[in-house]
Amino acid sequence: MIEELAHHGYRVSPGTLYPLLHGMERKGYLESRIERAGRSQRRIYKATPYGIEALAMAQDKIRELFREVVPGNSST
């Protein structure tokens, strides 16, 4: 996830990302499971139905803000 964010110009450290993920899990937006990869373990996160609904609401708010901020944009 850190690499994907970096591709989009965001520099996020594990010390920033993991507390956000844990908080989102506590609030019910994500669920996680432990997956073994050889000798190490990885925590795999997945959006819950509540998280997917919250994302859709946030996307609507962002679209609304974008239409207000960018002059002449009335698409989507």
Beta strands, then each sheet from edge to edge (+ up, - down):
strand 1: 30-37
strand 2: 40-47
sheet 1: 1+ 2-
end
